[in-house]
Amino acid sequence: DLIFPPDNLLRAWQSVNNRVTVDPDMAHMPDFSALLSRLTINKGVVKKQFAAAETTYDDAAEIQSIVANNIATAIPCISNADILEIGAGSGLLTKLMQQRVSNCRITTLDLTPTAIPSKNGNAIATIEGDAELTIRALPDESVDLIVSSSTIQWFNSPRRFLEQVARVLRPGGKACIATFGAQTLATISEIAPEGALHYSPIELPEGVEGDITSQIITLSFPSATEALRHLQLTGVNGSRRSLTSVASMKLLLKAICEDNGRRARLSFEEVTIIFTKKAL
């Protein structure tokens, strides 16, 4: 563009360069409908898909169970504290957390909440809502521990959400969050981008100390059909439309199959975010 040269724009955005996407083939007037579909999450569709998978989720949620168990080991053993869980779902992480905390006030927040029994002297309050919006209404420094597992990949801006987490935590409070990264279901994303999530860059907010780590977890299935059924039963394809062509489906089935079709694999990138709010 002669008025705003791309090189000038890139220089202006150097401080946020990891959040800039360059598309050299896009027209001067972008297809905003396609951009919004690709870069934003339809929370209504996510809610509908997870509600439909409610009866099958726990039996099929193998990767989610692995991730919940991994993040649970980082939860501190505390008592008489205020705890917020984001995306509690059917309670995979809640149940594990209650083995480590006692006499705490636990608030669970989810688009499709379910009643989770309280144990170990804890009291659980359940709120239905969009965590990205609801957390903004919480008072500053009002929570001791914030936990989440397999949830914030559905957020439009995980970065801004983590800023809110840091705001809401009391000094010395801790966040233990597990999500999925860009290498999750990479084969599906390459072959059928219309069915893939957009993974936003994640970074630690200001005023905290901690780390972001990642690892690849691979699940094996007896067939490609079983692998795709796993995604359907757990609702993890909830925010995008189904594959739009027979050709895409054939390519996908071929790509995830191994051993002459007798086995299929799905790979997930688990991203773990652990940080503590600095004391004043």
N, C-alpha and C positions, 0 to 999 in steps of 0.2 A: 504494500500500500504506500502511495507517495506521501500521504499525510503523516501516517504513523508507521515508519519503516519497521519491519520485524526485528531487525538487529537492535534498534533503539528500545523496543518493548522488552526484549530479552534482557538487555542491560538494566532496565528499570525494575525487572522482576528477579534480579539475581538473588535477593535475600530469600525468595520463596521458590527457587528454581526447581526443587524436587516436586513442586505441585503444578508445574507448567507442562502442558501437553502441546506438542507441535504437530500440526496436521497439514503438510505441504500441498495435499491434493484437494483441500476444501475450498469451495467457492468463496468469493468476496462476501456474499450474504450466506451465512451458515444455515444449515438445516437445524433450527433450534429444537424442533420436536425430537429429532434423532439424538441430539446432544443431551437433552434432558432425560431421555429414555436410557441412554448409555451411562450417564454420570450421576443419576439420582436414583434413590430407592423408593419404590412404591410401597409404602408401609401397609396400605390396605390390602395389597396382594400378598405381602408377607404374612399378615395376620390370617388371611383366608387359608393360605397353604399350610401354615403350621396348625391351625385349627383342624383342618382336614386330616392331618397326620397325627393327631393327638393319640388315637388308640393304638397306633403302630410305632410311635416314636421310641419309647423306652426299649422295646425288643430289638429295634433296628439301629439304634443310635450308638453304634460301636465306636466310631471316631470321636463322637461327643463325650462318651464315657471315658475314653482314654485321656482326652484333653481335660475333663473335669477332675480326674484323678491326679493328673500332673499338676494342675494349678492348686489343688487342695493342699498339697504338701507345703506350699508357700504361705498358707493362711496361719497367722500366729495363734497360739493357744492363749486366749484372753477371756475375761469374764466381765460382766457388768459394763458392757460397751454398746454403742449404737452402731449397727451394721446395716449397710445398704447393698442388696444384691441386684444387679442389673441383668434382666433376661433370665429369670429363674426357671421358666418353662415348667417341666414336669418335676423339677426338684433334684436333678442329678447332683449338682454342686451343693445345694442346700443341705442335703442329707449328709454329705461328707463333711461340710463345714461344721455341722452340729456335733460332730465327734471331737472337734477341736475347741469350740467355744461354749461357754456356759453362762446362764443367767443374763443373756444379752437380749437387746431389743432389735430384732431383725425385721427390716422392711424389704419385701421382694417386689420388684417392678417388672411387668411384662405386658406385651401386647395381648397375649392370650393366657392370663394367669390361671393357675390351678391351686387348689387348697393343698398345702404341704404341712404334715403333722409337725408340731414342735416337740423337741426333746431336750434333755439335759438342762431343764430349767429355763430354756429360751422362750421368748414370746414372738410370734411371727405375725406381722401385718402385711396384707397383700394389696397392691395397688395395680389397677389396669391402666396402661397408658404408654405413650411414646417416651422412652427414657431421655432422648435427646432434648425434648421439650420440658419434661417434668423436672429434670435435675436443675434446670435454670431457676425454678421457683424455690429451691431449697435454700435455707439460710447459710451464710458463710460459716465455715468451721463448726459444722453441726454433726459430723459423722466421724467415727473413729476408724472404721474399716469399710472399704468398698471392694466388692468382689464381682467377677463376671466371667462366664465361660461360654465360648462359641456364640457370641451375640453381637459384638460391636462391628463385625464385618457387614452387618445389615444397616449401619448408620450412614447418613449422608456425609458426615464429617467426624470421623473418629478423633481427629486432632482437636477440634473444638470441644468435643465431649470430654476428652482427657483434661483440657483446661478447666472445665467445670468440675471434674472430679477433684482436681487440685484445690480449687476454690472451696469446695464443700468439706474437704477433709480438715480435721483439727490438726494443729501443729503436732508432729510426731505420728499422725495417722498414716495408715498404709493402704495402698491399692494393689490388688492381686487380680490381674485381668489376662485372660487367654482368648485369643481370636485367631483368625486365619489370614494368611498372607497371599501375595500375588501368585505364588507357585501352586496354590490349591487348585486341583482339577485343571492343571495347565493344558492338558491335551484337549479337554472339552473347550476351553477358552480359545485355543488356536483354531480349532475346526469349526466351532459354532459360537462366535462371539456374541450372537444375539441371545444366547442362553447363559452367558457368563456374568458374574458379578464384576463391578469395577472396584478394585482394592485401592483405597486411598493411602498415601504415605502416612506413617505413624511416627511421631516423635514425642519425646518426653516434654511435658509442659514446664514452664519456668517455676522455680521455687521448690523443686523436688530433687531427691537423690535416688537413683535406681538404674535399672538396665532394661533393654529390650533385646530378647534373644529369640531365635527361631530354630526349628528342626523340621525335617520332612518325615511324615508318617505315611506308610503305604499299607493299604488294605487289599487283600486278595479275595477274589470271588470265583466260583466255579464256572461262571460264564459272564459275557458282557451284559446279557439281559439281567442277570442278578445284580450286577454292579449298578446299572441304571435304576433298577427297582429299589435298591438301597437308597439312592438319592431321592426318589419319590416318597418312600415311606418315612423319611426323616425330614422332609420339607426343605432340604437345603437348596433346592432349585427355585425357591419361592418368589424371587423378585423379578424374574425374567420370563419371557414367553418360552414355550417349548421350541424345540428345533423346528425351523421353518421349511426344511426341505428333506426329501427322501435321500438325496445325495449326501447331505450333511450327516444324517443318521448313519448311513452306510460307512462313510469315512470314519466316524466316531467309533462305531463298533469294531472296525478293523484296527484302529489305532490303540484301543485299550485292551485288545485281545493278545494273549500269549499262548505258546504251546499249541499252535494250530487250533485256536479257539476253545481249548479245554480249560482256559483260565483267563481271568481279567484282573487288572489292577487299577486302583484309584489312589492317587497321591494327594496328600494334604500338607500344607505348610502351617504348622502350629507356631503362632507368634505369642510369646509370653512377655507381659509388661508388668514389672514389679517396681514400685517406687514408694518412698516415704516422704511426706511433706516436711520440709525443713522447719525446725523449731525457731521461733523468733529470738 
